[in-house]
Amino acid sequence: MLSWAPPTTPPTTTRVLGAALYYYFAMDQSVGSQVELIREAFHYQARFDGTTMVFKVDFPVTEEPGFPFLVKDLALLAGTGIRVLIVPGAKEWIDSVLGEYGIVSRYAGAVRVTTGAALPFVEMAAFHVATRFITGLAASRVDAVTGNFVRAQGLGVVDGEDMAHTGVVKKILVEPLRRVMESGMVPILPCIGWSSSGRPYNVPSDEIALAASAALGAVKLFIITAGNKLSAENYDIPESVQRDDTGRIVRLSIQEAGSILERNWKAPGGDKGLEAIGLALKAARTGVERVHLVNAREEGAVLRELFSNLGAGTMVYGDEYESVRPLTIDDVSDVLRLMEPLMKQGVLVRRGPEDIIEKKDDYAVFEIDGSIHAAGALHNWGEAQGEIAALATNPAYADMGLGRNLVRYFVDRAKKAGFRRVFVLTTVTHDWFELLGFRELPVESLPEKKRRLYDSGRKSKVFGLDL
């Protein structure tokens, strides 16, 4: 685990970006990788300036050795212009406090039945957990505040069970919260809400996080757990789910998240990872753009998840996170930057800006969160044949299937254009194209116009896919 101490002065944007990149630079990173990370960090900082993010932190995280570092990272974010709101979970601590005082705590499904005898201890435990965050933020010279920002109402009787002092969110007091955040302070919402007459209720922290995210228009909800890294090997997952080379589930669409829950259903409390996915799915369906599931045991995971495309956790998204789109003139420099290493190696034919601009309409780019990480072209050579060419992918994203998705896009485009075949010329990647269903063809099978331009010196192999 890396060790890092925060600045002793109030954080600035530069310091925060430095912190976000520190965890990468401390590792064996190439200069090119470092530069790319700097670009990503500044891109995201500019994008998130002035936005609101909600951090729902499970109680076991506060017991972890790395908890102080997490709070320091949240303090750093609060200094960038990002409006940070924290919702601490307290379930396990409440259980412990009630047990210590001999008060039986019952559950109706996954919801605690909060009796009159239990309520004072629930309040005490909830605010004790909130104080842990206030203390950590104060150490980083960031002010925090708790308050009666959550209006609640009682659940009443559910399936014959009197839920007593257990409630649900009725309203989030948005304007007071915004004033607090605009002043540079971090609001902390414990799992307590109050009725309009001042009666307290125990409200699940998950529900408060969901309601606060929706009411404040949060661009992100972070669900921070202890040791619940989502790995593909632990679940039955759809084939479309993207994962990295360690098996980490990198991102999930709303549809994929729902499918995982259906395939791996367990009773409430049976699997923390599935519970986190369920909460993320609810948030995405209520309009939160992106929900991030992060393992607090990985130091700096929040910063890495926030300031880089590859991230460190699992993202559940409700908008169009990634897309293939036509190339624009403004994209040419980014595309050439992707292609340059491959052109130097001789994998791709040398091209300049004028070559790409001349055939601009043939090109498409794979964009992730506003940044281009793969590109290619489909050239029409007549005879109902098209060439898939100039495929280049950011090597940091090699395991993400970007090149494969681009090929599928071009194949679909070729079908719609009425082509009978697409082909590629390759010197080193023929095995990869074979995995995609291409088969080797003689040079003579090329369209006449392409055949006349064939460079026999490169000895490129021809692989085609009949449509």
Secondary structure, DSSP 8 states (H G I E B T S, - for coil): -------SS---HHHHHHHHHHHHHTS---HHHHHHHHHHHHHHHHHHTT-EEEEEE-HHHHTSTTHHHHHHHHHHHHTTT-EEEEEE--HHHHHHHHHHTT---EEETTEEEB-TTTHHHHHHHHHHHHHHHHHHHHHTT--EEE-S-EEEEE--EETTEE-BTBEEEEEE-HHHHHHHHHTT-EEE--SEEE-TT--EEE--HHHHHHHHHHHHT-SEEEEEESS---BGGGS---TT-EE-TT-BEEEEEHHHHHHHHHHT---TTS-HHHHHHHHHHHHHHTT-SEEEEEETTSTTHHHHHHHSSS-SSEEEESS--EEEEE--GGGHHHHHHHHHHHHHHTSS----HHHHHHTGGGEEEEEETTEEEEEEEEEE-STTEEEEEEEEE-GGGGGGTHHHHHHHHHHHHHHHTT-SEEEEEESS-HHHHHHTT-EEE-GGGS-HHHHHH--TTTT-EEEEEE-
